[in-house]
Amino acid sequence: MNMKIELENCQKSLTLKDFEEVESKLGHVLPERLKEFYLQYNGGEPKQQTISINKYYEVEIRIFQPFKYNKSFKNALFHTVEGETLEHRSSNSISDNILLFASGHNNLRNIGVIAINIKNRAVYFYKIIGFVKNSDAFIFDEPQLIADSIDDFFNNLVAFPKIEEEQQTEIIEIEGVMPELSDCSASLTKEDI
C-alpha cells in the first residue's frame, strides 16, 4: 500500500534566500528537486515507514536533517544538513561534492546516512562504521548506490503504515517462541562439547 509521504517534527520553513546562503556555505548549487522537497518539509521524521525502493539498494528513512534551522539544538550549525556536511568534509570522511541530508538504515539494519553526490547527482547510503578521533564526524564504509539521481530517489520513496508498538510486541513474542525439543532427543555428553 503506497501512501503519500508526510513528515512531522519539521523545522522552520525555508526561503529561496535561505538556500542561497546554504549554497554559498557549501560551495555548490543544490538540485532543484531537493530544494522543492525542503521548501515543503525542512527536515523531519516520516509519519509512516518510508523506504526508498530502487533497483540498486533499499533504505528506510528515519529522519531528514533540516537545513539552516534546528530548534531542538538552538539552530547550532552542526545539527543542520550544511553543518554536518561541512564537519564531515573538514575531517575528510567525505569528499567536497557530497551532501549528507538524511539518516536511516539499509535492509541489513545497518545505520547510516543518505547523501547526494552534487556533481553526478547520484544518491548513496553511507554505512557508519566508527567515529573520527577528536571530531563529531563519522567514519563510513564504502558508499552504496541507492539511486541514479535525486529524482529517482524521491520518485521511489514508498510509505507504508507504521506498525503500532503493541503489534510489534506481539510479533516479537511470536518470533521469540522457541520450539520445544522432543523427549526422544539424545542428551549431550562431554565428548559432544
Buried (B, 14 or more C-beta within 10 A) or exposed (E): EEEEBBBEEBBBEBEEEBBEBBBEBBEBEBBEBBBEBBBEBBBBBBBBBBBBEBEBBBBBBBBBBBBBBBEEBEBEBEBBBBBBBBBBBEBEBBEEBBBBBBBBBBEEEBEBBBBBBBEEBBBBBBBBEEEBEEBEBBBBEEBBBBBBBBBBBBEBBBBBEEEEEEEEEEEEEEEEEEEEEEEEEEEEEEEEE
